[in-house]
Amino acid sequence: MSLSDENNKKIIHFLWVTSEQLLLAGEIINSIKCLESLLKFKQDNNDILNINLKKKKSKKTVLKVQLSAIEESITRIKIADLLINYTLNFKEARLHLEQCTLILDESNKESLELLCKISSFLIDIFNGGGANNLTRQWIKSASRYANLLKSSEWKIYFYLKESYLSLKEGNTVTPFQSLDQAIKIADQTSGNLYLRILLNAHKIHFYIIILDYSKIEDLLKETNELMVKFQSQIQSYEVDNHKLPEFYRYILEFPSSNNTIVSRSLEQKQHDISISCKQLSVYYSMIKMLYYIRIGSYKIMEEQLGNLQVNLQEIFDELSLISNGSLPMPLFYFYCGPQYLTCYCYIISAVHSRSYGEVSKALYCLDKALRLIDNQLKYIYQATLGQVTPQQMKESRSLIRLKFIIHENLFYIRLTGMEIERAFSELKYCLEIYSTYPMLFNDGSAECTCHYLSGLYCQALGNHTLSLDHFRLALKKSNRFDTQIHCILRMISAHLSLNEIERATSLMNEYLVQLENHPQLILRSTSLFLHGVILMYHSPDQAKNKFRDSLSLSNNHIGNSQLTSNILNNLARLYLSIYNSKQLELPMEIEKNIQSMLNSSLSLAQLSNDLVGKCISMSISKSDTSELEYQLEKRKSILENLPSDRIDFLQELLNLNIMEKNQSIQSSDEDEDGGNE
């Protein structure tokens, strides 16, 4: 028996709505079962012709539900959506989605819209599973559906997906070709500022990833102008609600299949618009901050950092207004939640503060981020399966990577202040995170960083030979150009400390001379500085020019207090050596300039809590011998009281797998704790 068409429609929509209500109540399994009942009792399902009632011996015929291809597809997409987002059952979700492609008619506009939506799900499933060939096949099919539908929005969406995949495969040309095609379509079809800013932001992000900074400044200038117009349109709409910007309609209406899969009220859609706009502003701000950190332009970051914090707070305020538990569905959204964004902002603030020598502020930001991560991870570990969403599970992996970065930055701060034991603890935390979650760092970045930190630690202890071994290994493990250059810079520094001038000069000429015009300011300034140090031995006048160029960059653009202090110390030392070598008396004006440089250097070293920098400044100045003796004695005491096994540990770290070595030190720590108890 079958139902009338009117009753049939009522039952279908009743079960769809019931499923959504169960989802809001947190009953995920029942929500899925509710939708599956539609498929179980549809008219062409011959698996169940009747059911046995336990209380009655007689058999009752089941009334079948008539599902059109569209209705069945919507039901299956709803099930797949729940399976992907709440149970991580990608296999069953894929079966439902692929079944939809078999029953939908490509000649129907509504079917094509659903096929595009299905393709977006399958692309994400295959991409997340590392099946690049299947991902590319579905992008190709999806693009065909979008062309048949004549939907410029879906075309742009799939070009974006294609650019992600190409970049993931290591292609540095195709991603930008895909983005250019998307931008061309966006410009031809509408004056949608939202889309243009989004596409430009992705383009900038991709250039940062492949370390190509040559075109970013022009893109930033163009995107900043678009952002001003974008904000102006938003403000105009807030004044006059009848003046609806083009991108508002776009976010409301695209993709139209969203409205059939999940019911959204007008109020919820307005939240979707607001969240989308604010998240785009945050994304663009984050990309700019990342760029300025990469090139080392810390001075320009201060204003941008304030904007990022304001935009983040606006997102959190918007989310707090949603009282019905229904999260927004913006077109563009982060794959990470508020905790990740907040921690990211804290880390950026800490990096900026550390560069300026604001150590207490940097420590405060890192401590806040660390507490936030630990609390979130503790909640996830202690929660039951039903209480944790897949989004939170995904975010936890990103938070663990951020935790590694936090301990890395804490290491730099502790080592600068010669807090040797604390620095070693931070190194151990990095080793522990890497050994516990190796698959989160399969790009080799964590292992490279651990050896780089070990090299810095050895340098602080005065063991430059061992530091060279760690820097060489870090260089070998690194696959990023800027990280490789940092390793080479440290190797040159170690060779200079060992008085191996020829080897340092060879490395400088081979790798770093060409960097003196590099867009990454920190690399350029440091290269100029080290080149100046090498030239001090045989060409003082050229060394003076290198130091001046390096100082100009560091003081006017980078704002790195520790680097500036080092340059001033060496510049003062150079002037003194020039006059001493010629046995000339220092002119009064030159002497004042040297003393001014040393005073500035000492102030910066004190600001950044740089114990070694303070000792060097005072030893050159010779103005306060008692304070110098105190600082030198302090440094000597720190090194003498260092446990003897530290160097042994760092030596063994070269020969053992990092994860094996970390497990051995963890077990030794547990033995020590047991003995203390």
C-alpha positions in Angstrom: 0.0 0.0 0.0 1.2 3.5 -0.7 0.3 6.9 0.8 -1.4 9.8 -1.0 0.9 12.4 -2.5 -0.1 15.0 0.1 0.4 12.7 3.1 3.6 11.4 1.5 5.1 14.9 1.4 4.0 15.6 5.0 5.7 12.4 6.3 8.9 13.2 4.4 9.1 16.8 5.8 8.0 15.7 9.2 10.9 13.2 9.4 13.4 15.8 8.1 12.3 18.3 10.7 12.3 15.6 13.4 15.9 14.7 12.5 17.0 18.3 12.8 15.3 18.6 16.2 17.0 15.4 17.4 20.3 16.8 16.2 19.8 20.0 18.2 19.1 17.9 21.2 22.4 16.1 20.7 20.8 12.8 19.7 23.0 12.1 16.7 22.4 8.4 16.3 18.6 8.9 16.5 18.8 11.7 14.1 20.5 9.5 11.5 18.0 6.6 12.2 15.1 8.9 11.6 16.4 9.8 8.2 17.3 6.1 7.4 13.7 5.1 8.2 12.7 7.0 5.1 15.0 5.0 2.9 14.1 1.8 4.8 10.4 2.2 4.0 10.5 3.7 0.6 8.2 2.1 -2.0 10.9 0.5 -4.2 12.7 -1.1 -1.2 12.0 -4.9 -1.5 14.1 -5.8 1.5 11.3 -5.2 4.0 7.8 -6.2 2.7 6.2 -6.5 6.2 7.1 -6.5 9.9 6.3 -8.8 12.7 4.7 -7.3 15.7 5.8 -9.1 18.9 2.5 -8.4 20.7 0.3 -9.7 17.9 0.7 -12.9 15.9 -0.9 -11.3 12.8 1.3 -9.6 10.2 0.8 -6.0 9.3 1.6 -4.6 5.9 3.9 -1.6 6.0 2.8 1.6 4.2 5.6 2.6 1.9 6.8 6.2 1.4 7.2 7.4 -2.2 10.5 9.2 -2.6 11.4 11.2 -5.7 15.0 11.2 -6.9 15.4 14.7 -5.4 13.8 13.7 -2.1 15.9 10.6 -1.8 19.1 12.5 -2.6 18.3 15.2 -0.1 17.7 12.5 2.5 21.0 10.7 1.7 22.9 14.0 1.7 21.5 14.8 5.1 22.6 11.4 6.4 26.1 11.8 4.8 26.4 15.2 6.4 25.7 13.8 9.9 28.0 10.8 9.3 30.9 13.0 8.2 30.5 15.7 10.9 29.5 13.7 13.9 30.6 10.0 13.5 33.6 10.3 11.1 32.0 7.3 9.2 33.3 8.4 5.8 32.8 5.0 4.2 29.1 4.9 4.7 28.8 8.6 3.9 30.5 8.0 0.6 28.1 5.1 -0.3 25.1 7.4 0.3 26.6 10.2 -1.8 27.6 8.0 -4.7 24.1 6.4 -4.6 22.7 9.9 -5.2 24.8 10.4 -8.3 23.2 7.3 -9.8 19.6 8.5 -9.4 19.9 12.2 -10.1 19.1 13.5 -13.6 21.7 15.9 -15.1 19.1 17.7 -17.2 17.3 19.0 -14.1 18.5 22.3 -12.5 17.7 21.1 -9.0 19.5 17.9 -9.6 22.6 19.7 -10.9 22.6 21.8 -7.8 22.5 18.7 -5.6 25.2 17.1 -7.7 27.5 20.0 -7.1 26.8 19.8 -3.4 27.5 16.0 -3.4 30.7 16.6 -5.3 31.9 19.1 -2.7 31.3 16.4 0.0 33.1 13.7 -1.9 36.1 16.1 -2.8 36.5 16.8 0.9 36.3 13.1 1.8 38.9 12.0 -0.8 41.1 14.9 -0.1 41.1 14.3 3.6 41.9 10.6 3.0 44.9 11.5 0.8 43.3 10.0 -2.4 44.5 12.8 -4.7 43.6 11.0 -8.0 39.9 10.5 -6.9 39.8 14.1 -5.6 40.9 15.4 -9.0 38.4 13.2 -10.8 35.6 14.6 -8.7 36.8 18.1 -9.2 36.6 17.5 -12.9 33.1 16.0 -12.6 32.0 18.9 -10.3 33.3 21.5 -12.8 31.2 19.8 -15.5 28.1 20.0 -13.3 28.8 23.6 -12.5 29.1 24.4 -16.3 25.8 22.6 -17.0 24.2 24.5 -14.2 25.8 27.8 -15.4 26.7 28.6 -11.8 29.6 31.0 -11.6 29.6 30.5 -7.8 30.1 26.8 -8.0 32.8 27.2 -10.7 34.7 29.5 -8.4 34.3 27.1 -5.5 35.7 24.2 -7.5 38.6 26.3 -8.9 39.4 27.0 -5.2 39.4 23.3 -4.5 41.6 22.6 -7.5 44.1 25.2 -6.3 44.2 23.5 -2.8 44.9 20.1 -4.3 47.6 21.4 -6.7 49.4 23.2 -3.9 49.2 20.1 -1.8 50.8 18.1 -4.6 53.7 20.5 -4.6 52.8 22.2 -7.9 53.7 25.9 -7.8 52.1 27.0 -11.1 48.6 25.3 -11.3 47.3 26.7 -8.0 47.7 30.3 -9.3 46.2 29.4 -12.7 43.1 28.1 -10.9 42.9 31.2 -8.7 43.3 33.5 -11.8 40.4 31.6 -13.5 38.3 32.0 -10.4 39.1 35.8 -10.2 38.3 36.2 -13.9 34.9 34.6 -13.4 34.2 36.7 -10.3 35.1 39.9 -12.2 33.0 39.0 -15.3 29.8 37.9 -13.4 29.5 40.3 -10.5 31.1 43.0 -8.5 31.2 40.7 -5.5 33.8 42.2 -3.2 33.5 39.3 -0.8 34.7 36.8 -3.4 37.5 39.1 -4.7 39.0 39.6 -1.3 38.7 35.9 -0.5 40.4 34.9 -3.7 43.1 37.5 -3.3 43.7 36.4 0.3 44.2 32.8 -0.8 46.6 34.0 -3.5 48.7 35.9 -0.9 48.6 32.9 1.4 49.8 30.6 -1.4 52.7 32.9 -2.2 53.7 32.9 1.4 53.6 29.1 1.5 55.9 28.7 -1.5 58.1 31.5 -0.2 57.6 33.8 -3.2 57.3 37.3 -1.8 57.8 39.2 -5.1 54.1 39.8 -5.9 52.7 40.1 -2.4 53.1 43.8 -1.8 51.0 44.7 -5.0 48.4 42.1 -4.0 48.2 43.6 -0.5 47.8 47.1 -1.9 44.9 46.0 -4.2 43.2 43.9 -1.5 43.5 46.7 1.1 41.6 49.0 -1.4 38.9 46.3 -1.9 38.6 45.9 1.9 37.9 49.6 2.3 35.1 49.4 -0.2 33.9 46.2 1.4 33.6 47.8 4.8 32.0 50.9 3.3 29.2 48.7 1.8 28.7 46.9 5.1 28.3 50.3 6.9 25.9 51.6 4.2 23.7 48.5 4.7 23.7 49.0 8.5 22.4 52.5 7.9 19.9 51.6 5.1 18.6 48.0 5.3 17.1 48.2 1.9 20.5 48.8 0.3 21.6 45.1 0.1 25.2 44.6 -1.1 25.8 42.0 -3.8 27.9 39.8 -1.6 25.1 39.7 1.0 22.8 38.1 -1.6 25.6 35.7 -2.5 26.1 34.5 1.1 22.4 34.2 1.6 21.7 32.2 -1.6 24.8 30.2 -2.3 24.7 27.3 -2.3 20.9 27.0 -2.6 21.1 23.3 -1.7 22.0 24.4 1.8 18.5 25.5 2.3 17.1 22.1 1.4 19.6 20.1 3.5 19.5 22.2 6.7 16.6 24.6 7.5 17.8 28.1 8.3 15.6 30.9 9.6 16.1 34.5 8.3 17.7 35.4 11.7 20.1 32.5 11.4 21.0 33.6 7.8 21.7 37.1 9.0 24.1 35.6 11.5 25.7 33.6 8.7 26.3 36.8 6.8 27.7 38.6 9.7 30.0 35.7 10.7 31.2 35.3 7.1 32.2 38.9 6.8 34.0 39.0 10.1 35.8 35.7 9.4 37.0 37.0 6.1 38.4 40.1 7.8 40.1 37.9 10.4 41.5 35.6 7.7 42.9 38.5 5.7 44.4 40.1 8.9 46.0 36.7 9.8 47.5 36.4 6.3 49.0 39.9 6.6 50.4 39.2 10.0 52.0 35.9 8.8 53.6 37.8 5.9 55.0 40.5 8.1 56.4 37.9 10.5 57.9 36.0 7.6 59.7 39.0 6.2 60.6 40.3 9.7 58.8 43.6 9.4 57.7 43.7 13.1 57.3 47.5 13.3 54.3 47.5 10.9 52.7 44.7 12.8 51.5 46.7 15.8 48.5 48.4 14.1 47.6 45.2 12.2 47.8 43.2 15.5 45.2 45.6 17.0 42.9 45.1 14.0 43.2 41.3 14.3 42.3 41.4 18.0 39.3 43.6 17.3 38.1 41.4 14.5 38.4 38.3 16.6 36.5 39.8 19.5 33.7 40.7 17.0 33.4 37.1 16.0 33.2 35.9 19.6 30.6 38.5 20.3 28.6 37.4 17.3 28.8 33.7 18.3 27.6 34.6 21.8 24.4 36.0 20.4 23.4 32.6 19.1 21.3 31.2 21.9 19.5 28.3 20.1 22.6 26.2 19.7 22.5 26.5 15.9 25.9 27.3 14.6 26.4 29.6 11.6 26.8 28.3 8.1 29.0 30.9 6.4 30.3 30.2 2.9 33.9 30.8 4.0 34.7 29.4 7.4 37.8 28.3 9.4 38.4 24.7 10.0 39.4 25.7 13.5 37.4 27.2 16.3 37.7 30.2 18.6 40.3 28.5 20.8 42.7 28.0 17.9 42.2 31.6 16.7 42.7 33.0 20.1 45.9 31.0 20.7 47.1 32.0 17.2 46.6 35.7 18.1 48.4 35.2 21.5 51.4 33.6 19.7 51.6 36.4 17.2 51.5 39.0 20.0 54.2 37.1 21.8 56.5 36.9 18.8 56.0 40.7 18.2 56.6 41.5 21.9 59.7 39.2 22.0 61.2 41.0 19.0 60.7 44.4 20.8 62.2 43.1 24.0 58.9 43.1 25.9 59.7 39.8 27.6 57.1 40.0 30.4 54.3 40.7 27.8 55.6 37.8 25.6 55.6 35.4 28.5 52.1 36.5 29.5 50.7 35.9 26.0 52.4 32.5 25.7 51.2 31.4 29.2 47.6 32.4 28.3 47.8 30.4 25.1 49.3 27.4 26.8 46.6 27.4 29.5 43.9 27.7 26.9 45.3 24.8 24.9 45.7 22.6 28.0 42.2 23.2 29.2 40.7 22.5 25.8 42.7 19.3 25.4 41.8 18.2 28.9 38.1 18.7 28.1 38.4 16.7 24.9 40.3 13.8 26.6 37.9 13.6 29.5 34.7 14.0 27.5 32.6 11.1 26.3 32.2 10.5 22.5 28.8 12.2 22.3 30.1 15.4 23.9 32.9 16.1 21.5 32.2 17.2 17.9 34.5 16.2 15.0 35.3 19.9 14.7 36.7 19.9 18.2 38.7 16.8 17.4 40.2 18.4 14.3 40.9 21.5 16.2 42.7 19.6 19.0 45.3 18.5 16.4 45.9 22.1 15.4 46.2 23.1 19.0 48.9 20.5 19.6 51.0 22.0 16.8 50.5 25.4 18.3 51.6 24.0 21.7 54.9 23.0 20.1 55.4 26.5 18.7 54.6 28.0 22.2 57.3 25.9 23.9 59.7 26.8 21.0 59.2 30.5 21.7 59.5 29.9 25.5 62.9 28.2 24.8 64.2 31.3 22.9 63.1 33.6 25.8 64.7 31.4 28.5 67.9 30.8 26.6 68.3 34.6 26.0 68.2 35.2 29.7 70.6 32.3 30.3 67.9 30.4 32.2 69.6 27.2 31.2 67.5 24.7 33.1 64.2 26.3 32.0 65.4 26.4 28.4 66.3 22.7 28.6 62.8 21.9 30.0 61.2 23.7 27.0 63.4 21.7 24.7 62.2 18.5 26.4 58.6 19.6 26.0 59.2 20.0 22.2 60.8 16.6 22.0 57.9 15.1 24.0 55.2 16.6 21.8 57.0 15.5 18.6 57.5 11.9 19.9 53.9 11.6 21.1 52.3 13.0 17.9 54.8 12.3 15.1 52.1 12.1 12.4 51.1 15.8 13.1 54.7 16.8 12.1 55.3 14.5 9.1 56.7 17.5 7.1 59.9 17.2 9.1 59.5 20.7 10.7 59.4 19.5 14.3 62.5 17.3 14.0 64.4 20.2 12.3 63.3 22.6 15.0 64.4 20.2 17.8 67.9 20.0 16.4 68.0 23.7 15.8 67.1 24.4 19.4 69.7 21.8 20.5 72.3 23.7 18.5 71.4 27.0 20.2 71.6 25.3 23.6 75.1 24.0 22.8 76.1 27.5 21.7 74.9 29.0 25.0 77.0 26.4 26.8 80.1 27.3 24.7 80.2 23.9 23.0 80.3 25.2 19.4 81.6 22.0 17.9 78.5 20.1 19.0 76.3 23.0 18.0 77.6 22.7 14.5 76.6 19.0 14.3 73.0 19.9 15.4 72.8 22.8 12.9 74.0 20.5 10.1 71.4 17.9 11.0 68.7 20.6 11.2 69.7 21.8 7.8 69.4 18.3 6.4 65.9 17.7 7.9 64.6 21.1 6.8 62.6 21.5 3.6 62.0 25.2 3.9 64.3 27.8 2.4 64.1 30.3 5.3 64.7 27.6 7.9 67.7 26.4 6.0 69.1 29.9 5.9 68.7 30.3 9.6 70.7 27.1 10.1 73.5 28.3 7.9 73.5 31.7 9.7 74.0 29.8 13.0 76.7 27.6 11.5 78.6 30.7 10.4 78.2 32.1 13.9 79.6 28.9 15.4 82.6 28.9 13.0 83.4 32.5 13.9 83.3 31.5 17.6 85.7 28.7 16.8 87.9 31.2 15.0 87.4 29.3 11.7 87.3 32.4 9.6 88.0 30.8 6.3 85.1 28.3 6.7 82.7 31.1 7.8 83.8 33.2 4.8 83.2 30.2 2.5 79.7 29.6 3.8 78.9 33.4 3.6 80.1 33.6 -0.1 78.3 30.4 -1.1 74.9 31.0 0.5 74.4 34.4 2.1 75.9 37.2 -0.1 72.9 37.0 -2.5 70.5 37.4 0.5 71.6 41.0 1.1 68.7 42.1 -1.2 66.2 39.4 0.0 62.6 40.5 0.8 62.8 38.7 4.1 64.2 41.5 6.2 65.4 39.4 9.1 67.5 37.2 6.8 68.8 40.2 4.9 69.8 42.1 8.1 71.3 39.1 9.8 73.3 38.3 6.6 74.6 41.8 6.5 75.6 41.7 10.1 77.5 38.4 9.9 79.2 39.6 6.7 80.3 42.6 8.6 81.7 40.5 11.4 83.7 38.5 8.9 85.0 41.6 7.1 86.2 43.1 10.4 89.2 40.8 10.2 90.5 42.1 6.9 88.4 45.0 5.6 87.1 47.3 8.4 85.7 50.0 6.1 83.5 47.5 4.2 82.5 45.9 7.5 81.4 49.4 8.7 79.1 49.7 5.7 77.6 46.3 6.3 76.9 47.1 9.9 75.3 50.4 9.0 73.0 48.7 6.4 72.1 46.0 8.9 71.4 48.5 11.6 69.2 50.6 9.4 67.0 47.6 8.6 66.9 46.3 12.2 66.2 49.7 13.7 63.8 51.2 11.1 61.8 48.1 9.9 62.4 45.0 11.9 62.5 46.4 15.5 64.4 43.4 16.9 66.0 44.6 20.1 68.5 41.7 20.4 69.7 42.0 16.8 70.1 45.8 17.1 72.0 45.4 20.3 74.5 42.9 18.7 75.0 45.2 15.7 75.7 48.2 17.9 78.2 46.2 20.0 80.1 45.1 17.0 80.0 48.5 15.3 81.4 50.1 18.5 84.1 47.3 18.7 85.0 48.0 15.0 85.5 51.7 15.6 87.7 51.0 18.6 89.8 48.4 16.7 90.3 50.8 13.8 91.8 53.5 16.0 93.7 51.1 18.2 95.3 49.4 15.2 96.6 52.7 13.9 97.6 53.7 17.5 95.5 56.9 17.2 93.7 58.7 19.9 90.0 58.7 19.7 88.5 62.0 18.7 86.0 63.4 21.3 83.1 63.1 18.9 83.8 59.5 17.9 84.2 58.6 21.5 80.8 60.1 22.3 79.3 58.2 19.4 80.8 54.9 20.6 79.6 55.5 24.1 76.1 56.3 22.8 76.0 53.1 20.8 77.1 51.1 23.8 74.6 52.7 26.1 71.8 52.0 23.6 73.1 48.4 23.2 73.1 47.9 27.0 69.6 49.3 27.3 68.3 47.0 24.6 70.1 44.0 26.1 68.5 44.8 29.5 65.1 45.2 27.8 65.3 41.8 26.2 66.9 40.2 29.3 69.9 39.2 27.1 72.6 38.3 29.7 75.3 37.7 27.1 74.5 40.9 25.3 74.8 42.9 28.6 78.2 41.3 29.3 79.5 42.2 25.9 78.3 45.8 26.1 79.9 46.3 29.5 83.1 44.6 28.5 83.5 47.0 25.5 82.5 50.1 27.4 84.5 49.3 30.6 82.5 52.0 32.4 81.2 49.8 35.2 83.7 47.1 36.0 81.9 46.0 39.2 78.6 45.4 37.4 80.5 43.6 34.6 82.2 41.3 37.1 78.9 40.6 38.7 77.3 39.6 35.4 80.3 37.5 34.3 80.2 35.7 37.7 76.5 35.1 37.3 77.0 33.5 33.9 79.9 31.5 35.1 77.8 30.2 38.1 75.0 29.2 35.8 77.3 27.1 33.5 79.2 25.5 36.5 75.9 24.4 38.2 74.6 22.8 35.0 74.0 19.0 35.4 76.7 17.1 33.7 74.4 14.9 31.6 73.0 17.7 29.5 75.9 17.6 26.9 75.8 13.8 26.9 72.1 14.0 26.2 72.6 16.4 23.3 75.4 14.3 21.9 73.3 11.1 22.0 70.5 13.0 20.3 72.6 13.2 17.2 73.0 9.5 17.0 69.6 8.3 18.0 66.1 8.7 16.7 64.6 11.7 18.5 61.6 9.8 19.6 63.7 7.0 21.0 65.9 9.4 22.8 63.0 11.3 24.3 61.5 8.1 25.6 64.7 7.3 27.4 65.0 10.7 29.1 61.3 10.4 30.1 62.0 7.1 31.8 65.0 8.5 33.6 63.0 11.4 34.8 60.4 9.0 36.2 63.2 7.1 38.0 64.4 10.4 39.5 60.9 11.3 40.6 60.5 7.9 42.2 63.7 8.3 44.1 62.7 11.7 45.4 59.4 10.4 46.6 
